[in-house]
Amino acid sequence: MNRILTFVAVLAACSTIAQAQTITQSDKDRASELVKQMTLQEKISLISGAVDGFHTAPISRLGIPSVKMCDGPQGVRNNTKSTLYPCGIAAAASWDRQAVNGMGQGIGMDARARGVGIMLGPGVNIYRLALNGRNFEYYGEDPFLGGETAVSYVTGMQSKGVISTIKHFALNNSEFDRHNISSNADERTINEIYFPVFRAAVEKGHVGAVMTSYNMLNGTHAAEDPWLIKENLRKWGFDGIVMSDWSSTYSSLGCVNSGLDLEMPKGYVMNYDMLKPLLENGVISESQIDEKVQHILQTLSAFGLLDKDPKDASISEDNPASNVFAYNLALEAPVLLKNNGVLPLKAGKKNKIVLLGPNTDVVPCGGGSGEVTPVAGRGVTIAQGFSALGKAYPIEILKIAADGSYNTPENLKIIESASSIVISAGFTKESEGEGRDRTYALPNGQDEMIEFAAAHNKNVVVLVFSGGEVDMSKWLDKVASVMMVWYPGQAGGNAIAELLTGKVAPSGKLPITIWGSLENNPTYNNYQPSFPAGNSNKYKKYPFAEYKEGIFIGYRGVEHFGLKPLYPFGYGLSYTSFEYSGLSVVPSGDGYDVTFTVKNIGKMDGKEIAEVYVAPVNPKVLRPAKELKGYDKVVLAKGKSSTVTVHLPYSAFAYYSTPIHDWKVDNGDYQILVGASSGDIRLQVKETINIHNNDD
């Protein structure tokens, strides 16, 4: 009964999007008074990390406590075990604001249980190419979907009194030589593709902290870039803490002048001995230091961290509510790419399921600061998930090696006699993670293993654990079903077993385009690092990535470059089917309400993600053929329909104009497109925008 009550309470909490604290004038006034009382040494001590590199420095004389920080986006780590949630790209693949908000709430509660005041997540950098080792932490290729996902996560976490830190600002889109590489992009591309997720987290989510990235942006390291911090982030209304990524600072003067507030993990360049001469010689002013301290203190004040210990003893470190949040999101995130009818799996004692593959009996996650170790007994593997279903799904686990030795008469007999084969393939923390890029092909002979199974059984289901696209060319046409399960977290085994057996219909959709090969992706030729002209070794230290595709990444590049993806952005199958009808667009407030009906015309209850795109007709400047500007995840019982309304503000029709260094809406005709994916538009209507005369 207690478990049922807990579940009901958590679902009730999920039913509304939790809101977060904001920095008030009272917080600013309080911080200002404290700054006036601090010595120069105390001020400088506060603008760099202390103790173990995961705390702010205490100022005991003034009652300012040391505040603890922890990685990471998928749960609380750093010398603890905690709830392992689905990874970032899985959160985006859910297209479910409430489930992601629940993840944020859960991590916030897990942090409070451990006395953590600042969480170092979410990671929100844009997915350009499958090779990036940290794609699994991020929210896919689209800035609108990423922004909505980030706002849901941030507000959930901060509603629990924990500061969320959005990272890595900005254009940290590969892990190759990340301290030295420069991401070189034009102003429009930066503003339309790479800034919007951060800006949404600031303007809509009121995020408390922003972490700069390791890489350079157009030749300047992010932590030392005043254009990035002062000319953009602060002008969006951000009043919180700007901190460096760990050991990503390179000069004292650069960090002081850029607007960086907090150097982590300690004061390598912003320490008393290095800053004192700059102050004495008038190179920098004490008011610059005061401003940094002000930002830190007013943020801590807003979250109550100047007045109370963030540790909440009433929350268990093994919190049942957190596990429910993790499970709820794990059900929403997997994306069914292919299904010839083998799914859902049929129950019955005669329908034996054989499980194999390297991720069958582990709980995989990506590596680095996104890695989390589940609390004891909370990590459910695929094998355990099926076992929990009881005798209705008799299973056999075949542990065959990926070195070719699996081709034996005994293994053949087991595979050939099975009703279906479920192969858990993909990556783990050892093969995908922070600090390195990964391969496109599945590691360790997994392709050959899948081919072997498919050659001897027609009902092979492949589960792909990864942070993005993988090479499926050797076996995609030979297997019956493929499901992208990302890294589904500690509850993933149970959730995926229920999806495969049809207790719940899959409802995730791709937050990325799956191209079918690296070369098809328009960013491919621009992703690998180049080096400045000349043979001097000093230049070779600074590779750069030229973002020559501009704004035409992901699905934006499909029509522009005349490409055909393997699976389009927004794609995902279900066990049921949906019909769209009755599109209308009417003016409403600061824009338009787009209303339509979705009906479940299949034989099973399900959820449909309805996507709304804006397509300019004969635009005055070069623009993508269409861009996602709204969506809703609709719950529909079989045979039932629902009226959906998505609001499009005028900003949904805007593009970034480089001549005026701002966003602009051109009057004219636009198609409003509604569909099941970027490649499956079901309804459309033309609307004429005429909000002002800006034909300059």
N, C-alpha and C positions, 0 to 999 in steps of 0.2 A: 504493500500500500504506500509506503514512504517513497519508493521509486516512482510510482505512478504520480503521486502528488508533486514530486520534484519535476517530472517531465511536463506536467500540466503548467506548473509555475514558469518554467523556462519558455514554453510555447507562448504563454501570455506575454512574457517579456519580449518575445520576438515579434509580437503582433504589431508593435509600433516601433518606429525608428527612434532610438534614444538620442537625446540631445546633449551637447557638451558645454563646458564652462567657456566663458570668454573673458578677456582681460578688460577690466573696467577702469574708469578714471580713479576710483578708490585704490585699485591695485597699483596704478601708476604713481599716485601721490605717496602711497606707503613706500614704494621702492625709492622714490626720490628722497624721502626723508632718511632712509637708511644709507643711501649713497653719500649724503652730506656728512654722516657720522663716521664714515670709513676712512682709514688711512690709505695711502697710495699702495702700500704693500698688501693690505687686505683686498683692495680692489683688484690688483693684478693676480692675486692668488685665486680669486673667484672666476677669472676668465680662462682658466685652464683646469683640466681634470686633476683629480687627487686620489690619494689612497692607492687603490688597486687599478686605477685607470678606468673605473666604471662608477665613479662618484664625482659629484661637485665638491669643492672645498668648503669646509665649515668655517664660519666666523663666529666662534663661541661667544666672544665679548658682546656681540649684538644679537645673540640668539638665532643666528642663521645656521640651520642644520646642513649636514652633508646629505645630499640626495642621491639615492642609488639608481643606476641605469642598468638595463639589460637588453641584449639582443632577444628576440628578433621578430621578424614579420609573422612567422608561423607558430609562435609560442615563446614562452619565457625560457631562456637558456642561461649560460654562465654559472657553472657549478650548482646546478639544480636539475631535477627532473620535473617535467610539467606536461600539461596537455599539448599534444602535437596535433595542430589543426591542419586541414588541407592547405596546400601551398597557395601562393598569390595567384598564379595563373588559373588554378582550380577555382578560386573565389570569383575571378572574372568570368570563367566559363559557366558559372551558375547563373549569371545575369539576374541574381536574386539579391536585391538590396537588403531585405530583412535578414536573410541568412548570413550575409556578410556583416551586417550590423551586429548580429548575434556573436559572430566570431570576434569582433572588436570588443564587445562586452565581456566575453569569456576570457580573452587575454587580459583585459583590464582587471577582472576578478583574480585571475591567476597571479598577476603582478602584485595586487594588494595583499594577497596571501603571503607573499614573500618579501614585503616591505620595499617594493620597487616603485619609484615615483615617476620614472621616465622610461618608456619603452622605445626601442630603436626600430620602429617600423610604422607604416608599411613602406616597402620598396615599390616604386611606381614607374621605373624607367620603361621606355617604349621598346617593344619587341621588334627588332629589325630583321634578324636572321637566326636560324635555329641554333647556331653554334655558341651563342652567348651562354656562359656557364651559370649566369644568374637569372636567366629568363624565368625559371620556375618561381622566383620570388615576385615577379612583376605581373602587370595586369593586361598583357597582350598588346596588340598593335594599334588600337583605336583610342584617341585621346578622350572622346566622350564617354565610352564605356569605362575606361580607366578612371576618369574623374568621378563618375557616379559610384564606382566600386570603392575608390579611396575615401570619398565623403562618408559612405556608409560605415566603413571600417573605423575611421577616425572618430566619428561621433559616438559610435558604440564604445570604443575604448575610453574616450575622454569623459563619457557619462559616468564612469566609475572613478573619476578623480585621478586618472593616470594620464600624463602628458604623452601624446603620440608624436613621433618624429618621422616626418615624411622624407624619403631619401630616394635617389642620390641626385642632388641638384647641381648640375643637369647634364643631359646627353651622355650618361654612363651606359652605353649600349653594347659594350663588349668587355671582356675581362683580360684581353691581351695587353700586357705591359701597361697596366692601368695607371701607374704613377706617372708615366711619361707620354702616353698617347694623347694627341689632341683631336677632339671631335670638331671638325670644321664644317659649319653649316651657315646658311644665310639667315637673315633676320626673319623673313617670313616663315621659313621652315621651322625655325626654333619656336616661334610664337604659335603657329597653327598645330604643330605635332608634338613638340617636346615640353612646352610650358603648361598646356591646359590642365593636365592632371594636378600639378602642383598648385596652380592658380585656383582650381576648384576646391582643393583641400584647404586653402587659405580663406577664400571668400565664402564658401558654403559650409565647410567643416570646421573653421576656426582652429586649425591645427596649432598645437602649442610650440612645436619645434620643427626646424628644417635642417637636414644634414647635407652639406656639400659633398661633391663627388671627388674621386681621386683624379680623374682625367682633367686635362686642360680643355677649355672651350675657346676655339679660335686662337690658340696660342697662349692663353692665360690659365693658370691653375684655378679651379673653381673656388677654392677657399680664399683666393687672393684677387677675386674678380669683382670690382665695384659695379660694373655694368650688370652683372648677374644679381648681386645682392641689393645694392642701393637703387639702381635705376629700374629694376624690375620687381623683385620680391617685395621690397619695402613699399613700393608705390602701389602694390595690390592691397595694401592695408595690413600687412603682416607686422604684428607687434611682439611676436614671440622670440624664441632663442634660435639663432643661427649657429650651428655647431659644425666643426669639421669632422669628416670621417677620420678614423683612427690613423694617425701618422701621415696625413695628407697636407701638411703645412710645410712651407719651404723658405719663407722669409718673414722676419718680424714686421718690416714696414708694409709688405704686401698684405699681411693679415690684419694689421691695424687699419689700414686705409680702405680695405675692401668692405668693411662692415661686419666681418666675422665676430661673433660674440664669445664663443667658447671653443677653445682648442682642446681636442681630445687625442690620445688618452691623458696627456699631460702637457705642460708648458715647454715644448721644444723650442719655440720661437717667441711665444708671448709669455716670457717670464721676467721677473724683476730685473735681473742682471742685464738682460738684453734690451729691455724697454727703457730703463732709467737713463742711459746716455741719449737715446732718441728724444726723451722728454726734456732733458737738461739742455740739449742743443737746439730745441725748438723745431725738430723734424716732425714730431707729433705733439699733440696737446693732451692734457689730462682729461679734457672734456670728451675726447674720443674714447678713453677708457671708461669714463663715467657712463657713456651711452651704452656700452656693452654690459656693464654691471646692471644698469637700469633694466635692460631687456631681460636679463636673467632673473632678477628679483621680482619684477612685475609678473612674470610668467609663473614663478613658484608661488607667489601670493595668490594668483587667480585659481590655482589648483589646491590651495590650502596647505601647500607643502612647507610654508614658513611657520605653521601653527601646530601641525600634528604629524605624528609618525604615519607614513603611508601604509604601514602594515596593519591589516585588519585581521585580528585573531579569530574573528567569527567565520572566516572563509577557510575551508580546508584546502591544503595544498593539492589534495586529490579530490577536486571539486566535481561532484556528479553533474552539476549544472553545466560545467565547462565541457564535459564529455558529450552531453546532449547537443550543445551548440556545434561541437565538432562533427557529430554524427549527422545533424541536420544539414550542414553544408556539404558533407561528403555524399549525401544522397542527391543533391542538386547539381553537382559539378561535372560528373562524367559525361562524355559526349560520345554517342553511338554514331560511328562513321559508316559502318557497313553492316548489313544484316540480310541474309538470304532466307530467313525464316527459322533459323536454328534457335534464336532467342525470341521469347524467354525459354529457358531450358525446361524440359518436361519432367514433371515429378513422377515418382514411381520406383519401386524396388528394382525393376528390370532396366531402368535408365541410368546406368552407371556413368558417373562423370569422372574423368581422369584429369587431375591437376598436375601441371608441370611448369618448369621455368624457374629462373633464378629468384624471382620476387614472390614465389608462392608462399613461402613460410618465413618471410621477413616483413618488417614494416618500413618500406623504403622512404627516404626523404632526400632532398638535395643537401649538399655539403656546405660548410662554412658557417657564417653567422646565422644562416637560416635553418641550421640543424637543431633539432630538439629531441631530447630523450624522454619518451613517455614515462609517466609514473608507473610503478610496478603493477603489472597485470592489465594495463590499459591499452597496450598495443595489440590490435587484432589483425592477424594475417588473413590472406584470402582463404587459406586452408581452414583456419579457425572459423571464419565467417560461414563457410559452407557446412562445417561440422555442426554449427549452432542450429542449422535448419533441420537437423535430425534425420530420421530414416527416409524421409520423402525424397532426399537427394543423396543416395549412396555415393561415396566418393572413394577414389584411390589416388594417393599421391605417388607419382613416379619421379623420383629424383634421378634424372639422367644428366650426365655431364655434357657440356657444350664443346667437347673436344673431338667429336666424331665417334666416340666409343659407345654411343647410345644405339648404334645399329646392330642390335643383337636379336636373335629369335625370340627371347623373352619379352623385350620391350615392344617388339612388333606385335606380339600376341595381345598385349595389354592395350596398345593403341588401337589396333584393328577391331577389338571387341567392344570398345567403349561406345556409348551412345553419343558422347561429345567430349571434346578435349578443350580445356581452358588453360591457355598458356599465359603466364604472368611474365611479361618481357619488359625490357627497358633499362633504365639507368638507376643508380643509387648514389649515395653521398660520395662514394669513391670515384665515380665516373662523371658526375655532374655537380658542379658547385662553384663557390666563390674562388676567385684568384686564377681561374683557368677557363678557357673555352673547351667545349666538348666536341666529340665526333658527331657527324650526321648519321652514320650507320650505327645500328645497335651493337653494343660491345660483346666480346667474348663468344663469338660463334653462334649468337642467338638466331641470326637469319637462317643458318643451316638447320638449326633445331626446329624452327617453325616449318621450314620446307619439308623436313623429314616427316613431321607429324601430319602435315597436310597431304603428303603423298600416300598416306596409309589410313586417313580418316577424313571424310568429307565434311564433318561437323566441327571444325577447329575454330575456336573463339580466341582472339588475341587481345589481351589487355596490355596497353602501352602505358608504362609508368615513365613519365618524362616531363620536362619543363617546356616542351614544345614539339614541333614537327620532328619526325624521324624518317629515315629512308625505309619505305615499305615496298619498294619496287620489286624485290625478289619474291615476295609472297602474297602481296595484296590480292591478286586475282586467283589465288589458290586456296584462300581460307574463306570460311563462311561468314565470319563476323569480326569486326574490329571496334574496340571501344577505347578512347583516350581517357585514362583514369587519372592522369597527372601524378601528383603525390597526394593521396587522399587523406593522410593523417591517421591518427591512432584508431579511429572508428571506421576506417576505410574498408577493412575486411568484411565487417557486417553489412555496411552500406552497399558494397559492390555485389555481394552475394544476393542481397534482396533485389538489386536491379537486374542481375542476370537471370534470376528465377521468376521475375515478373510480379513480385509482391509490390514493386513500385516501378512505374515506367520511367526510363531515362528522360531527362528534361534539360540537360546542359547543351550549350551551343558553343561553337568555336569562337574564342576571342582573338583568333589569329587566322590568317589564310594558310592553308596547307597547299604548297605548290607542287609537290611530287618530286622535286629535285632542288638542290641548292641553286643551280644555275637559272632556274625559272624565276626565282625571287629577284625583283628589280634592284634590291640593295646588294646583291651578291658581289658584283664587281667593285662596289664602293666600300665593302665591309672590311676586306683585308687591308692591313696597314700599308701605307706608302711611306716614303722617306723624302725629305727635302732634297733638291738637286745639289750635286756636289759630292765629293768623295771623302770629305773630312769626317773623322769618327765622331766629332762633336755633334754633327747633324744627325747621325744615325741613332743617337740617344733619344731623339724626339720623333717617333713615328706619328703619322696623322691618318685619320680616316676622313675622306672627303664625302660628304653627304650629297652626292651629285644627283641622287634621285629626288631630292627636294621634298616636296609635300606628297609625292606619289609613292608612298610606301604601302605595303599590304594591299588591301582591296582597292585603295585609291589608285594603285598602279595597274589594275586589271584592264580597264578600258583605255587608260592613257597609253600603255605600252602594247596593247593588243595581245594580252596574255590570257591563258585559260588555266585556272588553278585546278588542282586535283579535288579539293574541297574548299568552297568559298567561306569567307568570313561570315560568322553568324549561322553556320550550318550545324544541324544535329537531328538525328532521327529519333523517333519515339516508337512505342508499340501500338500507338493509335495514330489517327490522322486528323487534320484540322482544316476547316474551311473558313475563308475570309469573305466578308461582304459588307455593303452599305457604308462606303467611305464618304465622310463629309468633313469639310474644313470651314470653320467659322471664326471670325475675329473674336478675341477674348483677351481683355486686359492688355498686357505688354506683348501680345503676339496672336497666336491662333490655337484653337483646340482642334485636334485631329481625332475624329471619332469613327469607329468601325466596329463590326461584330466578328467575333471568332467563335466557331462552333466545333465541338468535338464530334466528328462523324464516324469515329472508329468504335471498337468494341471494348475499350478499356478506359478507365479514368486516367487523366494525364494532365500535364502542364505544357502550355505553349508560350514561347517567347516571341512576341510580336514586335517587329523592328520597324522603326520609322526613319526614313532617309529623306534628305533634301537634295534636289538636283536642279541647279540653275540652268535656265534655258537661254542659250546664246549669251553667256557671261561676257562682261567687258574685259575681264582678265582671265588668264589661264587658271582653271579650277578643276578639281576632281569631278568625275561624272556624277557622283553622289557621295554623300557623307551621312553617317549615322548621327541623328540628333534627338532620338527618343526611343524608348522601349518599355515594355511591360511584360511581366511574367504572369500568365493567366492560369488559374486552377479551374479545370473543367471536368466534371463527371461526364461519362459517355452519354452522348445524345443531347448534352446541354450546351447552351451558348451564353456568351457574355459580351456586353457592350464595353468597349475599351476606349478611354479618352487619354490622349497624350498631348500635353501642352508644349507648343513650340514658341519660345520667346523670339522676338525679332533678332536676337543675337544668334539664333540657329541658322540664319541666312547670311551671316557675316563672313568675311575673309579678312586676313591681316594685310593692310595696305602699307607697304614699305615707304612710299613717299611721305605719308603723314604719320608713320610710326604708330599706327593705331588700327583698331578694328573698324570695318566699314561695311555697311549694307547698301548694295546697289539696288535701286528700284528696277522692277522688271518682273518677268515671269519665272516661276519656279514650279517644278513638279514635286508634289508630295507623294512619296512612295511608301507603301506598307507591304511588308513581306515576311517570309519565314527565314530568309537569309539575304545576304547581299546579292546572291545569285538567283534568288527565287522571289521576285516581286509579284505580289498577288493583286494589289490595288494601286491605282494612282489617279491623281487629279491635279490640274494646273491651277496655280494661285498667282495672282498679280500683287506684288508688293509695291506700295507707294506710300512710304512713311515720311519722306522728306525729299526735297529736291537737291540731290548731291551729284549732279551730272558734270561736276568740275573735272 
